Amino acid sequence: MEKETLKKIFNFLEKKDNRNTPLRWKWSNDFPLTEDDLHVKGDLNLSDLEIEELPEGLKVEGDLFLQNSDIKSLPEGLEVGGHLVLNYTEIRKLPKRLKVKLDLDLSYTQIQSLPEGLKIEGELNLNTTPYLESLPEGMEVGILSLEDSEIEFLPKGLKVNRLLDLMRCKNLTSLPKGLEVYGNLAIHDSGLAKFSDNELRKMVKPGFILGKIER
């Protein structure tokens, strides 16, 4: 169906049935967006789309799905009330003032850097991120997953409220002083596996690892 025909249909539905034109269709077809369009009350699924950026001022109360899309950048100040799913995209960096209430999935991406002071209540998934070599200071996450990443060191002030998963992080051979892990630490087949549990706990003092060290 042609773009102009769809536009007439959506305009008719807006006037007669008070139905909003889908944001996904508007943004994909370069139609003007209103303030109401930018405040999505539920989920927004943009996965598998040929879309490289998102509009400024976007706020999604539910989940935002962007996996397998052509997304390359996110707007500064983006707010997501649920999960933000970016796996299998070419995203390389995240914007300042990004707010994600639950999980942030960046696995299998080209991510190279994260903003300072990033806070994620749920899981920050950075599994298999070959271009990410370091993390910013002041991060606080519920679960931090770094399996099969090329990470070389962890930042000062890192706070993990549940699980810190460092399995198969071959380049990681030390933990920073002051690291706070309130749950378990997983180090199977990583550069940390050569250290004893006692050595690892001493390494992070005055920080701590409250849970089990999983080998």
N, C-alpha and C positions, 0 to 999 in steps of 0.2 A: 504494500500500500504506500502511495506517495506521501511525502512529508506534509504537503499542504492539505491533503485530504485528512490525515490524522489530526492536524492542527484544528481543522473545522469541527471534527468529531469531539475533540477535547474541549474546545470552546463551547460547543453546544451543551456538553455534560456539565460544565462549570456553571452555565447560566440556568439550565433547566433543573438539574438534580443537585446542584451545589457540590459537585465532585471536583477535587483538585487534580490537575494534570500531574502525572507521576514525575517526580524530580529526575529520576533516571532518564526518562525520555526527553525532558526539557534540556538537561545538561548535555546529553549526547547530541542534541540537534540545535545547539546554540540559541535557545530561546531565553528571553530575559527571566531572571529569577526574582521572586519576591522575598520579603523577610520571612513570611510563613513557610515558603518553600525550603528555606535554609534551616528551619527548626523541624527535624524529623522526629515525630513522637514515638515511632517504633524502630524496627530494623531497617537497614538500607543495604540492599544486595547489589553490588556493582562488579561482582566477580566475572571474569572472562570477557570483560568489555575492552574495547580499544579506546581507553580513556587514560590520559597521561597526567591529569591534575584534577583537583577538586576546587569548588568555589570558596572564596574567602567568607568567613563567618558561619561555616557549616557547624551545626550541632546535632548529634544523633543520640537520642535518649536510649536506644537499644544497641544492637550489634551493627558494626559496619564491616561488610565483607568485600574485600578487594583482591582476593587470591586469584592468581592466573590472569590478572588484568595487565594493562600496559602502564599502570601508574608509576610515575617517576618522582613525584613530589607531593607533599601534603601541605595545606595552608597553615600558617602560624595561628596558634590559638584553637586548633581543632579540638572539639570536645566529644568524647564517646562515652555514653553511660554504661555500655556493656563491654563486649569483646571487639577488639580491632584486629582483623585477620588480613595479613599482608603476605603470607607465604607464597613462594613461587612468583615473586614479582622482581622488578629491577630497581626497587627503591634503594637509595644509597645513603640517605640521611633523614632524620626526623626533625620537625620544626620545633622552635622554642614554644614554651607554654602548652605543649601537648598534654591533654588530660584524658586518661583511659581508666575507667572505673574498675574493670575486671582484667581479662587477659589481653596481652599484646603478643601476637604471633608474627615473628620475623624470620622463621625458619626457612631455609633454602632461598634466601634473598641475597642481594649484593650490598647489603647494609655495610657502611664503612664507619659511621660515627653515630653517637646518640647524644641528645642534649644533656647538659649538666643538671643535676638535681632531679632526674627522672624518678617518678614514684608510680609504681604499679601495684595495686592491691592484690591482684591475682598473680598469674604466671607471666613472666617475660621469657618468651621462647626464642632463643638465639642459636638453636641447634643447626649445625651445618651452615655456618656463615663464614665462608673462606676469606672475605676481605676485611673482617672485623678483627683488629689486633689488640685493641684496648677499650676500656669502658671509662666513662666520666666519673668524677668524684661526686659524692653526695647521693648516690643511688639508694633507694629503698624499694624492695620488691617482696611479694609474698613467696613466690618460687622463682628461682633463676636457673634456667636450663641452658647449658653451654656445650652440650654433647657434640663432639666432632668439630668444634670450632678451632680457629687458629690463635685464640687468645693467648697472650704472653704473660699478662699480669692482671691482677684485680685491683680496683681503685681504693684509695683511702676512704674511710667513712662508709663503706658498703654495709648495708643492713639487709639481711635476708630473714624474713619472719617464719619461713617454713623450710623448704628443701633448697639446698645449693647443689646442683647437679653439674659436676665437672668431668664426667666420664669421657675418656678418650681425648682429653685436652692435652696432647703430647707436649706442647710448648710451655705449659704452665708448670713451673718448678718451685714456686713459693707462694705463700699466702701473706697478705698485708697485716701489719700490726693494727689492732683495733677492729678487725673484721668481726661482725656480730652475726652468728648463725643460730637462730632459735630452734631449728629442727635438725635434720640430718645433713651430713655432707657425703656426697657420692664421688669417689675418686678412682673407680675401676679403670685400669689401663690408661691412666693419666700420668703426667710427669711428677705428680705428688705421691704416687703409690709407693715410692721407695722410702718414704718417711713413715715412722711408726705413729700410732695414734697420739702418743704422748708428745712426740716431736711436733706434730701438727698443732696440737692444742697450745703448746708453748710458743710456737711461731706467731700466733695471732694475739697473744697477751699484750695489752690489757683487754683485748677482745675475748671472744669465747665461741665454742661450738657446743651447744647444749645437748644435741642429740647424738645419735650413733654415727660413726664414720664407716660408711659402706664401701667395701672393697670388692 
